[in-house]
Amino acid sequence: MKHTFTLSILISACLLATPASAGWLDNLAGTQAKTEKATTATVTQSNELVGSVMSQLGLSQAQAEGGLGSLLGLAQSSLGTNDYTKLAASIPNADSLLAAVPKLDGNSGVSGLLSKAGNIGSSLQGSAMVLDAFEKLGISKELAMPMINIAKSYLETNGAEGSSDLLMKGLNALL
């Protein structure tokens, strides 16, 4: 009981003495709020493409990121390094979109069948991998073209000159 009373007095004394030093706490809270706003603005800006796909196609964030990543993966495998670098520079967080693509088993799905078909199959395998990724993400294959159109429109408005053309060139196997 004696310790509880002493602790209560000590806490009360600290609380009475804090108005003079409460400014640092207010500053800390203000700084944290500013940091959160800046972080939110950056995330919102960098996820504008993902947000468009989510809202226009009714997809979750994981589906939108994985779907866009699978399209980027196809473009990456179709374009040369220089062209893909130009394209990726116009898409915020392109690397994280690529990382959001689900891992596919090379022996299953349409892409697995095509991998066994030799040269003819390899030319179609990239587009089949996109459709396999869509299936694994729970995205209807019918949403591939609308997603491509959203990405193209985004690049026409926000990307470097010619980036939407590079996207379409990279996705030619799917079109």
Secondary structure as UniProt FT lines:
FT   HELIX           2..17
FT   HELIX           18..20
FT   HELIX           22..46
FT   HELIX           48..57
FT   HELIX           61..78
FT   HELIX           81..89
FT   TURN            92..93
FT   HELIX           94..99
FT   TURN            106..107
FT   HELIX           109..115
FT   HELIX           118..137
FT   HELIX           141..143
FT   HELIX           144..158
FT   TURN            161..162
FT   HELIX           163..170
FT   TURN            171..174
//
